[in-house]
Amino acid sequence: TEPVSETLPPDTTPAPYASPTDFVSFREQNEHIYAWIDIPGSTISQPIMQHPTDKDYYNRRGIDQNYSVYGSIFTEAKYNSTDFNDPVTLIYGHHTFNSLMFGDLQTMYKDEIGEYDEIVIYMPERELHYQVFAAIVHNDLHILHYNDFSNADTFNRFFNNIFARSGNYITLDKECTVTPEDKVIILSTCFNGSSTYRYLVMAKLVETIE
């Protein structure tokens, strides 16, 4: 008799997520690299740093932790975790004139959100896709210090005020709704025109790929 071959069902287990960013190599250079920010179609594609104790550490330090006038793109451990699960995550980067860090934000969003309507955050185990809904000039008060976004009323009041803004260097997608259930990132850089103001780009999480 001929042996009976057993036909097994196809393996439908999804392949584990593989980040396009080589975090293993980057973390060999610096363990404080925990994510990568990319705005498709732009010059902005950089690692995100966070020092565990010194919130200003990467203000004037590069990836190698040596002094750099350009600094790095970073978040503050005092206010944000590194999982992007906070209601609002504030990401800092210097305004430069050579397209480094967040130097191009003010030009990119001056008239419209347009082609730069997506921001992608890559992490070792997943990637997060955000929809840009605002690019505005704002005062230089520390947003996370003065606003407890875990409070729904505070969250709504802040973003309702954002959508009510108008004027120069204020670009809004008023068809986008933002609620306390959303996860928001805010990119913050110096406003080219006044050292007492900041230029902010705001986006909400719309897709997670794991």
Phi, psi and omega per residue, in radians:
T1 nan 2.602 3.139
E2 -1.452 2.474 3.104
P3 -1.111 2.507 3.130
V4 -1.592 2.131 3.120
S5 -1.520 2.424 -3.118
E6 -1.699 2.208 3.123
T7 -1.612 2.040 -3.129
L8 -1.588 2.555 3.105
P9 -1.150 2.628 3.140
P10 -1.099 2.571 3.123
D11 -1.328 1.976 -3.118
T12 -1.759 0.174 3.120
T13 -1.161 2.154 -3.118
P14 -1.151 2.526 3.116
A15 -1.159 2.512 3.124
P16 -1.094 2.611 -3.126
Y17 -1.089 2.368 3.090
A18 -2.128 1.950 -3.113
S19 -1.211 2.437 3.047
P20 -1.246 -0.185 3.113
T21 -1.678 2.284 -3.115
D22 -1.444 1.404 -3.087
F23 -1.170 -0.505 3.130
V24 -1.053 -0.829 -3.139
S25 -1.167 -0.733 -3.126
F26 -1.123 -0.694 -3.109
R27 -1.277 -0.329 2.980
E28 -1.181 -0.510 3.072
Q29 -1.399 -0.719 -3.053
N30 -2.756 2.046 -3.094
E31 -1.227 -0.197 -3.110
H32 -1.470 -0.077 3.062
I33 -1.341 2.083 -3.090
Y34 -2.178 -0.171 -3.139
A35 -2.772 3.010 3.121
W36 -2.366 2.294 3.127
I37 -1.849 2.382 -3.137
D38 -2.452 2.284 2.989
I39 -1.935 1.809 -3.049
P40 -0.940 2.371 3.125
G41 1.511 -0.074 -3.104
S42 -1.983 -3.123 3.077
T43 -1.487 -0.085 -3.024
I44 -1.526 1.884 3.081
S45 -2.728 1.695 -2.939
Q46 -2.538 2.688 3.008
P47 -1.232 2.687 3.041
I48 -1.904 2.292 -3.085
M49 -1.927 2.739 2.928
Q50 -2.643 2.093 3.040
H51 -1.472 2.405 -3.028
P52 -1.217 -0.357 -3.069
T53 -2.261 -0.565 -3.063
D54 -1.797 1.826 -3.032
K55 -1.185 -0.413 -3.123
D56 -1.757 0.165 -3.011
Y57 -0.981 -0.762 -3.057
Y58 -1.646 0.187 3.074
N59 -1.112 -0.620 3.108
R60 -2.332 0.624 3.057
R61 -2.309 2.496 3.096
G62 -1.538 -2.995 -3.135
I63 -1.015 -0.607 -3.119
D64 -1.386 0.035 3.128
Q65 1.226 0.180 3.021
N66 -1.573 2.828 -3.113
Y67 -1.018 2.372 3.044
S68 -2.575 2.259 3.128
V69 -1.104 -0.428 -3.123
Y70 -1.465 -0.307 -3.106
G71 1.103 -2.696 3.109
S72 -2.389 2.972 2.986
I73 -1.496 2.251 -2.991
F74 -2.638 2.868 2.988
T75 -2.147 2.929 -3.077
E76 -1.871 2.159 -3.127
A77 -1.102 -0.461 3.141
K78 -1.108 -0.505 -3.028
Y79 -2.035 -0.436 -3.048
N80 -2.311 2.478 2.976
S81 -1.377 -3.120 3.133
T82 -1.862 0.325 3.134
D83 -1.898 -0.039 3.139
F84 1.082 0.465 3.082
N85 -1.678 -0.025 3.063
D86 -1.203 2.673 3.096
P87 -0.966 -0.715 3.103
V88 -2.382 2.221 3.055
T89 -1.947 2.193 -3.096
L90 -1.774 2.143 -3.068
I91 -2.034 2.142 -3.054
Y92 -1.775 2.563 3.021
G93 -2.804 2.487 -3.102
H94 -1.217 2.623 2.932
H95 -1.471 2.084 3.137
T96 -2.137 2.973 -3.129
F97 -1.905 0.302 -3.139
N98 -2.272 0.450 3.066
S99 1.187 0.255 3.050
L100 -1.555 2.784 3.124
M101 0.904 -2.198 -3.110
F102 -1.813 0.485 -3.057
G103 -1.098 -0.450 -3.076
D104 -1.666 -0.082 -3.030
L105 -1.000 -0.803 -3.055
Q106 -1.110 -0.617 3.093
T107 -1.296 -0.727 -3.081
M108 -1.058 -0.687 -3.001
Y109 -1.949 0.246 -3.051
K110 -1.019 -0.782 -3.036
D111 -1.855 -0.516 -3.111
E112 -2.841 2.799 3.055
I113 -1.252 -0.781 2.953
G114 0.937 -2.304 -3.019
E115 -1.281 -0.217 -3.107
Y116 -1.748 0.760 -3.042
D117 -1.491 -0.011 -3.120
E118 -2.190 2.413 2.980
I119 -2.153 2.330 -3.129
V120 -2.019 2.276 3.024
I121 -1.913 2.071 3.086
Y122 -1.695 2.368 3.059
M123 -2.253 2.902 -3.109
P124 -1.016 -0.589 -3.011
E125 -1.925 -0.058 3.138
R126 -2.955 2.968 3.021
E127 -2.262 2.540 -3.036
L128 -2.072 2.247 -3.129
H129 -1.922 2.242 -3.066
Y130 -2.073 2.557 3.066
Q131 -1.787 2.142 3.135
V132 -1.285 2.293 3.133
F133 -2.195 -0.165 -3.138
A134 -2.735 2.511 2.977
A135 -2.448 1.981 -2.932
I136 -2.479 2.763 2.909
V137 -1.481 2.404 -3.072
H138 -2.482 2.749 3.075
N139 -1.164 2.984 -3.031
D140 -1.659 0.273 3.045
L141 -1.173 2.518 -3.103
H142 -1.230 1.947 -3.012
I143 -1.055 -0.782 -3.071
L144 -1.342 -0.416 3.092
H145 -1.255 -0.666 -3.034
Y146 -1.714 -0.028 -3.134
N147 -2.360 2.113 3.054
D148 -1.614 1.644 -3.037
F149 -1.292 -0.120 3.017
S150 -1.267 -0.255 3.050
N151 -1.556 2.094 -3.042
A152 -1.043 -0.675 -3.135
D153 -1.133 -0.731 3.106
T154 -1.113 -0.777 3.123
F155 -1.010 -0.905 -3.104
N156 -1.100 -0.739 -3.117
R157 -1.093 -0.775 -3.120
F158 -1.080 -0.894 -3.055
F159 -1.338 -0.468 2.996
N160 -1.101 -0.682 3.081
N161 -1.137 -0.633 3.095
I162 -1.084 -0.833 -3.088
F163 -1.236 -0.263 3.106
A164 -1.522 -0.110 -3.083
R165 -1.295 2.729 3.034
S166 -2.732 2.815 3.121
G167 2.234 -2.980 -3.141
N168 -1.172 2.527 3.120
Y169 1.009 0.588 3.038
I170 -2.242 1.945 -3.109
T171 -2.141 2.183 -3.044
L172 -2.286 2.536 2.932
D173 -1.804 1.607 -3.030
K174 -1.341 -0.089 3.032
E175 -1.456 -0.214 3.123
C176 -1.510 2.324 3.072
T177 -1.847 2.487 3.142
V178 -2.231 2.185 -3.098
T179 -2.174 2.886 3.119
P180 -1.064 -0.262 3.091
E181 -1.402 -0.224 -3.123
D182 -1.402 2.759 2.986
K183 -1.901 2.175 -3.016
V184 -2.063 2.471 2.943
I185 -1.987 2.538 3.072
I186 -2.200 2.083 3.040
L187 -1.546 2.255 -3.041
S188 -2.165 2.258 3.079
T189 -2.530 2.921 3.110
C190 -1.183 2.510 3.090
F191 -1.470 2.190 3.130
N192 -1.328 1.720 -3.084
G193 2.599 -0.423 3.104
S194 -2.818 2.217 -3.112
S195 -1.282 -0.180 -3.121
T196 -1.680 0.124 3.120
Y197 -2.207 2.781 3.093
R198 -2.097 2.678 3.030
Y199 -1.888 2.145 -3.032
L200 -2.050 2.400 2.996
V201 -2.063 2.182 -3.038
M202 -2.013 2.456 -3.128
A203 -2.598 2.592 3.125
K204 -1.975 2.601 -3.137
L205 -1.190 2.237 3.130
V206 -2.143 -0.295 -3.125
E207 -2.717 2.421 3.031
T208 -2.109 2.230 3.106
I209 -1.971 2.114 -3.104
E210 -2.130 nan nan
